[in-house]
Amino acid sequence: MSQNVPSAESVAVEAGRRRTFAVISHPDAGKSTMTEALALHARVIGQAGAVHGKGDRKGVVSDWMAMEQERGISVTSAALQFEYRDTVINLLDTPGHADFSEDTYRVLTAVDSAVMLLDAAKGLEPQTLKLFEVCRQRNIPVMTFINKWDRPGLDALALMDEIEQRIGLKPTPLTWPVGIAGHFRGVIDRRTGQFVRMERSPGGADLAIEEEMTAEAAAERFGEDWTTATEELELLELTGADFDEKEFLAAKSTPVLFGAAVANLGVSQLLNILLELAPPPSARPTVAGDEQAVEGAFSGFVFKIQANMNRTHRDQLAFVRINSGKFERGMIVTHAGTGKPFATKYAQQIFGQGRDTIDEAYPGDVIGLVNATSLGIGDTLYQGSPVQYPALPSFPPEHFAAVTASDTSTYKRFRRGIEQLDGEGVVQVLRSEQRGDGVPVFAAVGPMQFEVATHRLEAEFGVKVQLNHLPYEVAARTDEAGREILRTESNVEVMTRVRDGALLAVFPHRWRMRTIAGRHPDLRLDA
């Protein structure tokens, strides 16, 4: 392929058309349903399916693993790319379950904004708070969508107070519900004063029925509900809860919208406001301390590795977020970690399970590089002057289990499967001196990671395994000197993380770690 260097202006224009964001929430707040509802409104799928689809209603397009479809939860991240009103949407769906925090963190390094989904009946839940803290650390602007307003729930003003008090973001509602939770009539657009009556379509799988109404007609039809909503709007104005773009982009305030994703109520308003307010890609900080401008030469980083996404494609896919420049399929780039050239002949655009060959992409886009076995999570790729983006950290594991193949004749497949899961970051794989290379140790943030790992070993590699859970809950990094010190202590073990060779000292609890550290002041134990 000829390498025609695109102009900086053309790259900047294309980057300006991109909106790359993630949907974050507590489990069961409706995150995957919202992901699909947005795709439905952009007309890229014909019919939405609830997570627990019935009859001929399909399961959520972004939850492609059998385990996800069986349980109705997301345990992996998925990328959806589609175009809407001349804007390219890169929507990254993330695991909501706390056990998969590490995967979610990686996804949040690849987005420019986030939509925080709250269950109207539950408000801010623990996992939502954890994910928001990641957004806060990365200074990611957050929009809030109060979901499930078609069911009984909390008071709208009480939810605004909770957001401000618990996460310190000033809520600035852009739409306001007419009717309490469970009696949803529609929303008032605070910026225009326009009222949109909303009604679920028959069956709820198609776009909602919407009707614009004058204030007079709405007051006559909805009576007390309308009066209450207008009084609440007056109170919001008195408290200064008006949208300020600078505060939003500085992650100091959050625009708020109301609706019900499963019935496609309020979703079109969210999509339009995302296009209008969500920031496009911007310059990214590098390890060198400077920033890589979007119009510069090509660069990007790997934030996810995934294999065997469906039975048609038995291969490995590296998800790359493009930070700068124009990507062209076939271009030769440099792997920052090794300095070696890397050919991008097989590049694909992702839409849930669907994959199409892609010839070009721009900052903000997520592409899949096929069979990129030399790439790892956090790796940087670039053209031109060297660029290195910060590494993605590993979360401290809290659960440990030794893994053995039930049938020794499957050992080669067992070993290959372990290497695959480690490369994808499904679990951290450790090597233990006392157990030997034939018995790796899985280390996980949460126990459901073990379930995913064992499920995939059996489904994809035909290997049944046995887990022997180990009595450790705390891990800290140490060094060779620390390993020698800890050999003299009981109820502690030092293992090697296969991915990067790091030495992890594991303890049954923090009290034991503190006791040992007190006896050996020179012992290195890092977070």
C-alpha positions as CSV (number, residue, x, y, z in Angstrom):
1,M,0.0,0.0,0.0
2,S,1.3,3.4,-0.8
3,Q,1.9,5.5,2.2
4,N,0.2,8.8,1.4
5,V,0.7,11.1,4.4
6,P,-2.6,12.7,5.3
7,S,-2.7,16.4,6.0
8,A,-2.8,17.5,9.7
9,E,-6.0,19.4,8.9
10,S,-7.8,16.4,7.4
11,V,-6.9,14.3,10.4
12,A,-8.1,17.0,12.8
13,V,-11.4,17.2,11.0
14,E,-11.9,13.5,11.2
15,A,-10.9,13.4,14.8
16,G,-13.5,16.1,15.5
17,R,-16.2,13.8,14.1
18,R,-15.4,11.1,16.7
19,R,-17.1,10.5,20.0
20,T,-15.5,7.7,22.0
21,F,-17.2,6.9,25.3
22,A,-18.0,4.1,27.7
23,V,-21.1,3.2,29.6
24,I,-20.4,2.5,33.3
25,S,-22.8,1.2,36.0
26,H,-23.4,-1.2,38.8
27,P,-24.5,-4.7,37.7
28,D,-28.2,-4.9,36.6
29,A,-28.5,-1.1,36.2
30,G,-29.2,-1.7,32.5
31,K,-25.8,-1.0,30.9
32,S,-25.8,-3.5,28.1
33,T,-29.5,-2.7,27.4
34,M,-28.5,0.9,27.0
35,T,-25.6,0.1,24.8
36,E,-28.0,-1.7,22.4
37,A,-30.7,1.0,22.7
38,L,-28.2,3.6,21.5
39,A,-27.3,1.3,18.5
40,L,-31.0,0.9,17.8
41,H,-31.6,4.7,17.7
42,A,-28.6,5.1,15.4
43,R,-30.5,2.7,13.1
44,V,-27.5,0.2,13.0
45,I,-29.7,-2.7,14.3
46,G,-33.3,-3.3,13.5
47,Q,-34.6,-4.4,16.9
48,A,-33.4,-4.2,20.5
49,G,-33.4,-7.3,22.7
50,A,-33.6,-7.1,26.5
51,V,-30.8,-8.8,28.3
52,H,-33.1,-11.7,29.1
53,G,-34.6,-11.8,25.6
54,K,-37.9,-13.6,25.1
55,G,-39.3,-15.3,22.0
56,D,-37.6,-14.0,18.9
57,R,-36.0,-11.0,20.7
58,K,-32.2,-11.3,20.5
59,G,-29.8,-11.1,23.3
60,V,-27.6,-8.0,23.7
61,V,-25.3,-7.7,20.7
62,S,-22.3,-6.7,22.8
63,D,-22.5,-9.7,25.2
64,W,-21.2,-12.4,22.9
65,M,-19.8,-15.0,25.3
66,A,-22.1,-17.9,26.0
67,M,-21.6,-17.3,29.7
68,E,-22.8,-13.7,29.4
69,Q,-25.9,-14.8,27.5
70,E,-26.7,-17.4,30.0
71,R,-26.4,-15.1,33.0
72,G,-27.6,-11.8,31.5
73,I,-24.4,-10.0,32.6
74,S,-21.4,-8.5,30.9
75,V,-18.1,-10.1,32.0
76,T,-16.0,-8.8,29.1
77,S,-15.7,-5.4,27.3
78,A,-17.1,-5.0,23.9
79,A,-16.6,-2.3,21.2
80,L,-19.4,-1.0,18.9
81,Q,-18.7,1.5,16.2
82,F,-21.4,3.1,14.1
83,E,-22.2,6.4,12.4
84,Y,-25.0,8.8,13.4
85,R,-25.7,12.2,12.0
86,D,-22.3,12.5,10.4
87,T,-20.6,11.6,13.7
88,V,-18.6,8.4,14.2
89,I,-19.6,6.8,17.5
90,N,-17.1,4.5,19.3
91,L,-19.1,3.0,22.2
92,L,-17.3,0.7,24.6
93,D,-19.4,-1.5,26.8
94,T,-17.7,-2.5,30.0
95,P,-18.2,-5.3,32.6
96,G,-20.4,-4.0,35.4
97,H,-19.4,-6.8,37.9
98,A,-16.8,-5.8,40.5
99,D,-14.8,-8.9,39.7
100,F,-13.9,-7.5,36.4
101,S,-12.7,-4.0,37.6
102,E,-9.3,-4.5,35.9
103,D,-10.9,-5.0,32.4
104,T,-13.1,-2.0,33.0
105,Y,-10.2,0.2,34.0
106,R,-8.4,-0.7,30.8
107,V,-11.4,0.3,28.8
108,L,-11.6,3.7,30.6
109,T,-8.1,4.5,29.4
110,A,-9.4,4.3,25.9
111,V,-12.4,6.7,26.1
112,D,-12.8,10.5,26.1
113,S,-16.0,10.6,28.2
114,A,-18.4,8.2,30.0
115,V,-22.1,7.8,30.6
116,M,-22.9,6.8,34.2
117,L,-26.1,4.8,34.4
118,L,-28.0,4.8,37.6
119,D,-30.9,2.6,38.6
120,A,-33.8,5.0,39.5
121,A,-34.7,2.7,42.5
122,K,-31.2,2.3,43.8
123,G,-29.2,5.4,43.0
124,L,-25.5,5.3,43.4
125,E,-24.4,1.7,44.1
126,P,-20.9,0.5,45.2
127,Q,-19.6,-0.6,41.8
128,T,-20.8,2.7,40.2
129,L,-18.8,4.6,42.9
130,K,-15.7,2.6,42.2
131,L,-15.9,3.1,38.4
132,F,-16.6,6.8,38.9
133,E,-13.4,7.1,41.0
134,V,-11.5,5.7,38.0
135,C,-13.1,8.4,35.8
136,R,-12.2,11.0,38.4
137,Q,-8.6,9.9,38.5
138,R,-8.4,10.2,34.7
139,N,-10.4,13.4,34.6
140,I,-13.0,11.9,32.3
141,P,-16.1,14.0,31.8
142,V,-19.2,12.0,32.9
143,M,-22.8,12.3,31.8
144,T,-25.5,10.7,34.0
145,F,-28.6,8.8,32.8
146,I,-31.2,7.9,35.4
147,N,-32.5,4.6,34.1
148,K,-35.6,2.6,34.7
149,W,-37.9,5.6,35.3
150,D,-40.7,3.5,34.0
151,R,-40.6,1.5,37.3
152,P,-41.1,2.6,40.9
153,G,-38.0,4.4,42.2
154,L,-36.6,7.3,44.2
155,D,-37.5,10.9,44.1
156,A,-35.8,12.9,41.3
157,L,-34.6,15.7,43.5
158,A,-33.3,13.2,46.1
159,L,-31.3,11.6,43.3
160,M,-29.7,14.9,42.4
161,D,-28.8,15.5,46.1
162,E,-27.2,12.0,46.3
163,I,-25.0,12.6,43.2
164,E,-23.8,15.9,44.6
165,Q,-23.2,14.7,48.1
166,R,-21.7,11.3,47.4
167,I,-19.4,11.9,44.4
168,G,-19.0,15.7,44.6
169,L,-20.2,16.3,41.0
170,K,-22.7,19.1,40.5
171,P,-25.8,17.6,38.7
172,T,-27.1,19.8,36.0
173,P,-30.2,18.1,34.5
174,L,-30.8,18.7,30.8
175,T,-34.0,16.8,30.8
176,W,-36.5,16.5,33.6
177,P,-39.2,13.8,34.1
178,V,-42.9,14.5,34.1
179,G,-44.4,11.9,36.4
180,I,-42.7,10.1,39.3
181,A,-40.7,6.9,38.8
182,G,-43.1,4.2,37.7
183,H,-45.5,6.8,36.1
184,F,-43.3,8.2,33.4
185,R,-45.1,10.6,31.0
186,G,-42.1,12.1,29.2
187,V,-39.4,14.8,29.7
188,I,-39.0,18.5,29.6
189,D,-35.9,19.8,27.8
190,R,-34.6,22.4,30.2
191,R,-32.7,24.3,27.6
192,T,-35.7,24.8,25.2
193,G,-38.6,24.3,27.5
194,Q,-40.0,21.7,25.0
195,F,-42.0,18.8,26.4
196,V,-41.7,15.4,24.7
197,R,-44.4,12.8,25.7
198,M,-43.0,9.3,25.6
199,E,-44.7,6.0,25.3
200,R,-43.2,2.5,25.0
201,S,-43.7,0.9,21.6
202,P,-45.8,-2.4,21.6
203,G,-43.4,-5.0,22.9
204,G,-40.8,-2.4,23.7
205,A,-38.3,-3.7,21.1
206,D,-38.6,-0.7,18.7
207,L,-38.1,3.0,19.0
208,A,-40.3,4.7,21.6
209,I,-43.4,6.7,20.5
210,E,-42.6,10.3,21.0
211,E,-44.8,13.4,20.7
212,E,-43.9,17.0,21.2
213,M,-46.5,18.9,23.1
214,T,-47.0,22.5,24.2
215,A,-46.9,23.4,27.9
216,E,-50.6,24.2,27.8
217,A,-51.5,20.8,26.3
218,A,-49.2,18.9,28.7
219,A,-50.7,20.8,31.7
220,E,-54.2,19.9,30.6
221,R,-53.4,16.2,30.0
222,F,-51.1,15.5,32.9
223,G,-52.4,17.8,35.5
224,E,-50.7,17.3,38.9
225,D,-47.7,15.5,37.3
226,W,-47.0,18.5,35.1
227,T,-47.4,21.0,38.0
228,T,-45.0,19.0,40.2
229,A,-42.4,18.9,37.4
230,T,-42.6,22.6,36.7
231,E,-42.2,23.4,40.4
232,E,-39.2,21.2,40.6
233,L,-37.7,22.9,37.6
234,E,-38.1,26.3,39.4
235,L,-36.3,24.9,42.4
236,L,-33.4,23.7,40.2
237,E,-33.1,27.1,38.7
238,L,-33.0,28.7,42.1
239,T,-30.1,26.3,43.1
240,G,-28.1,27.2,40.0
241,A,-28.3,23.7,38.5
242,D,-27.8,24.9,35.0
243,F,-25.4,23.3,32.5
244,D,-22.0,24.8,32.2
245,E,-19.8,23.3,29.4
246,K,-16.5,24.3,31.0
247,E,-17.4,22.7,34.3
248,F,-18.6,19.5,32.5
249,L,-15.4,19.2,30.5
250,A,-13.3,19.8,33.6
251,A,-15.2,16.9,35.3
252,K,-16.7,19.1,37.9
253,S,-20.4,18.8,36.9
254,T,-22.5,16.1,35.2
255,P,-25.4,16.7,32.8
256,V,-28.3,14.5,33.9
257,L,-31.0,12.9,31.7
258,F,-34.0,10.6,32.6
259,G,-35.4,7.6,30.8
260,A,-35.8,3.8,30.5
261,A,-33.4,2.0,28.2
262,V,-35.3,-1.2,28.0
263,A,-38.3,0.7,26.6
264,N,-36.1,3.1,24.6
265,L,-37.5,6.0,26.5
266,G,-35.2,9.1,26.6
267,V,-32.4,7.3,24.6
268,S,-32.7,9.5,21.6
269,Q,-32.2,12.6,23.8
270,L,-29.1,11.0,25.3
271,L,-27.6,10.1,21.9
272,N,-28.2,13.6,20.6
273,I,-26.7,15.3,23.6
274,L,-23.7,13.0,23.5
275,L,-23.0,14.2,19.9
276,E,-23.4,17.8,21.0
277,L,-21.5,17.8,24.3
278,A,-19.2,14.8,24.6
279,P,-15.6,15.9,23.8
280,P,-13.8,14.7,20.7
281,P,-10.4,13.1,20.9
282,S,-7.6,15.4,22.2
283,A,-3.9,15.4,22.8
284,R,-2.7,12.4,25.0
285,P,0.1,12.5,27.6
286,T,3.1,10.3,26.9
287,V,5.8,8.7,29.1
288,A,8.2,11.5,28.1
289,G,6.0,14.1,29.8
290,D,4.7,15.8,26.7
291,E,1.5,15.3,24.7
292,Q,0.8,13.7,21.4
293,A,-1.5,15.9,19.3
294,V,-4.3,14.2,17.4
295,E,-3.0,15.6,14.1
296,G,0.5,14.2,14.6
297,A,1.8,11.0,13.1
298,F,0.0,7.7,13.7
299,S,0.1,6.3,17.3
300,G,-2.2,4.2,19.4
301,F,-2.1,1.7,22.3
302,V,-3.5,-1.8,23.0
303,F,-6.1,-1.8,25.8
304,K,-7.5,-5.2,25.3
305,I,-6.6,-8.6,23.9
306,Q,-9.4,-11.1,23.1
307,A,-9.4,-14.5,21.4
308,N,-12.1,-16.7,20.0
309,M,-14.7,-14.0,19.9
310,N,-16.9,-16.4,17.9
311,R,-16.7,-19.8,16.3
312,T,-16.2,-18.4,12.9
313,H,-13.0,-16.5,13.9
314,R,-10.8,-18.7,15.9
315,D,-8.1,-16.1,16.3
316,Q,-6.7,-13.4,18.6
317,L,-7.7,-9.8,18.4
318,A,-5.8,-6.8,19.8
319,F,-8.1,-3.8,20.4
320,V,-6.2,-0.6,19.7
321,R,-7.3,2.9,20.5
322,I,-5.9,5.3,17.9
323,N,-4.6,8.5,19.6
324,S,-3.1,10.4,16.7
325,G,-2.8,10.4,12.9
326,K,-4.5,8.3,10.3
327,F,-4.4,4.5,10.3
328,E,-4.2,2.8,7.0
329,R,-4.5,-1.0,6.7
330,G,-1.2,-2.5,5.7
331,M,0.9,0.3,7.1
332,I,4.1,-0.6,8.9
333,V,4.3,0.7,12.4
334,T,6.8,0.4,15.2
335,H,6.2,-1.6,18.5
336,A,7.5,0.9,21.1
337,G,8.5,-1.8,23.6
338,T,10.7,-3.7,21.2
339,G,11.5,-1.2,18.5
340,K,10.5,-3.8,16.0
341,P,8.3,-3.2,12.9
342,F,4.8,-4.5,13.0
343,A,2.6,-5.0,9.8
344,T,-1.1,-4.1,10.1
345,K,-2.3,-6.2,7.2
346,Y,-5.2,-7.7,9.0
347,A,-7.2,-4.9,10.6
348,Q,-10.9,-5.0,11.4
349,Q,-13.7,-2.8,12.6
350,I,-15.7,-4.2,15.5
351,F,-19.5,-4.3,16.0
352,G,-20.2,-6.6,18.9
353,Q,-19.6,-10.1,17.3
354,G,-19.5,-8.7,13.8
355,R,-16.2,-7.9,12.1
356,D,-15.4,-6.1,8.8
357,T,-12.1,-5.3,7.3
358,I,-11.2,-1.7,7.8
359,D,-9.0,0.3,5.5
360,E,-8.6,3.5,7.5
361,A,-9.3,4.9,10.9
362,Y,-8.7,8.1,12.8
363,P,-8.1,9.3,16.4
364,G,-10.8,8.1,18.7
365,D,-11.5,5.0,16.7
366,V,-10.9,1.5,18.0
367,I,-9.6,-1.1,15.6
368,G,-8.9,-4.8,15.9
369,L,-5.6,-6.2,14.8
370,V,-5.9,-9.9,14.0
371,N,-3.5,-12.5,15.2
372,A,-1.3,-9.9,16.7
373,T,0.3,-12.4,19.0
374,S,3.4,-10.2,19.6
375,L,1.3,-7.5,21.2
376,G,0.4,-7.2,24.8
377,I,-2.0,-5.1,26.9
378,G,-0.7,-1.5,27.2
379,D,1.7,-1.8,24.2
380,T,2.2,1.4,22.1
381,L,2.4,1.4,18.3
382,Y,3.6,4.4,16.3
383,Q,4.9,5.8,13.1
384,G,7.6,8.5,12.8
385,S,9.1,9.9,15.9
386,P,9.1,7.5,18.9
387,V,6.0,7.6,21.1
388,Q,5.4,5.7,24.3
389,Y,2.1,5.9,26.3
390,P,2.0,5.1,30.0
391,A,1.6,1.4,30.9
392,L,-1.7,0.1,32.1
393,P,-1.4,-1.0,35.8
394,S,-2.4,-4.4,37.1
395,F,-4.9,-4.6,40.0
396,P,-3.8,-6.4,43.2
397,P,-5.3,-9.9,43.2
398,E,-7.3,-11.0,46.3
399,H,-8.1,-14.6,45.3
400,F,-5.7,-17.4,44.4
401,A,-6.1,-20.9,43.1
402,A,-3.7,-23.6,41.8
403,V,-4.9,-25.1,38.5
404,T,-4.4,-28.6,37.3
405,A,-5.8,-30.4,34.2
406,S,-8.2,-33.2,35.1
407,D,-6.8,-35.3,32.2
408,T,-3.0,-35.4,31.8
409,S,-3.4,-36.2,28.1
410,T,-4.8,-32.7,27.5
411,Y,-1.7,-31.0,29.0
412,K,-0.5,-29.4,25.8
413,R,-3.9,-27.8,25.2
414,F,-4.1,-26.9,28.9
415,R,-0.8,-25.0,28.6
416,R,-1.8,-23.3,25.5
417,G,-5.1,-22.2,27.1
418,I,-3.3,-20.9,30.1
419,E,-1.0,-18.8,27.9
420,Q,-4.0,-17.4,26.0
421,L,-5.9,-16.4,29.1
422,D,-2.8,-14.8,30.6
423,G,-2.2,-12.8,27.4
424,E,-5.8,-11.5,27.4
425,G,-5.6,-10.5,31.1
426,V,-8.6,-12.8,31.9
427,V,-6.7,-13.7,35.1
428,Q,-3.1,-13.1,36.3
429,V,-1.1,-16.3,36.0
430,L,1.6,-16.9,38.6
431,R,4.4,-19.5,38.8
432,S,5.0,-21.2,42.1
433,E,8.3,-22.8,43.0
434,Q,6.8,-25.3,45.4
435,R,4.2,-26.4,42.8
436,G,6.3,-26.3,39.7
437,D,5.6,-25.1,36.1
438,G,3.0,-27.8,35.6
439,V,0.6,-26.3,38.2
440,P,0.1,-22.6,37.5
441,V,-1.7,-20.4,40.0
442,F,-4.6,-18.2,39.0
443,A,-4.7,-14.8,40.7
444,A,-7.9,-12.7,40.4
445,V,-9.6,-9.6,41.7
446,G,-12.8,-11.5,42.1
447,P,-13.8,-15.2,42.1
448,M,-16.0,-14.9,39.0
449,Q,-12.8,-14.5,37.0
450,F,-12.1,-18.1,37.9
451,E,-15.4,-19.1,36.5
452,V,-14.8,-17.4,33.2
453,A,-11.3,-18.9,33.0
454,T,-12.4,-22.5,33.6
455,H,-15.4,-22.0,31.3
456,R,-13.2,-20.9,28.5
457,L,-10.6,-23.6,29.0
458,E,-13.3,-26.2,28.6
459,A,-15.3,-24.5,25.8
460,E,-12.4,-23.3,23.7
461,F,-9.6,-25.8,24.4
462,G,-11.5,-28.9,25.5
463,V,-9.7,-29.0,28.8
464,K,-11.4,-29.6,32.1
465,V,-9.5,-28.3,35.1
466,Q,-9.6,-28.5,38.9
467,L,-9.0,-25.5,41.1
468,N,-7.4,-25.8,44.5
469,H,-8.1,-22.5,46.3
470,L,-5.2,-21.2,48.2
471,P,-5.5,-19.4,51.6
472,Y,-4.2,-16.0,50.5
473,E,-6.0,-12.7,50.2
474,V,-3.2,-10.1,50.0
475,A,-0.4,-9.6,47.5
476,A,2.5,-7.2,47.4
477,R,5.5,-6.8,45.0
478,T,8.9,-7.8,46.4
479,D,12.4,-8.5,45.0
480,E,15.0,-11.3,45.1
481,A,16.2,-10.2,48.5
482,G,12.6,-10.2,49.7
483,R,12.1,-13.7,48.4
484,E,15.1,-15.0,50.4
485,I,13.8,-13.3,53.6
486,L,10.3,-14.7,53.1
487,R,11.6,-18.3,52.7
488,T,12.2,-18.2,56.5
489,E,8.6,-17.3,57.3
490,S,5.5,-19.5,57.4
491,N,2.1,-18.8,55.9
492,V,3.6,-16.8,53.1
493,E,4.7,-17.5,49.6
494,V,6.5,-15.7,46.8
495,M,5.3,-16.4,43.2
496,T,6.4,-15.0,39.8
497,R,3.9,-13.3,37.6
498,V,4.3,-14.9,34.2
499,R,3.2,-11.8,32.3
500,D,6.0,-9.5,33.4
501,G,8.3,-11.5,35.8
502,A,7.2,-9.5,38.8
503,L,7.7,-11.3,42.2
504,L,4.5,-11.3,44.2
505,A,4.5,-12.0,47.9
506,V,1.1,-13.4,49.0
507,F,-0.2,-13.5,52.5
508,P,-3.4,-14.9,54.2
509,H,-4.3,-11.4,55.5
510,R,-3.0,-7.9,56.0
511,W,-2.2,-8.6,59.7
512,R,0.2,-11.3,58.7
513,M,1.9,-9.1,56.2
514,R,2.3,-6.3,58.7
515,T,3.7,-8.7,61.3
516,I,6.3,-10.0,58.9
517,A,7.2,-6.5,57.7
518,G,7.7,-5.4,61.3
519,R,10.2,-8.2,61.8
520,H,12.1,-7.3,58.6
521,P,12.4,-3.5,58.2
522,D,14.5,-4.0,55.0
523,L,11.9,-6.2,53.4
524,R,10.5,-4.7,50.2
525,L,6.7,-4.9,50.0
526,D,5.2,-2.5,47.4
527,A,1.6,-2.0,46.4
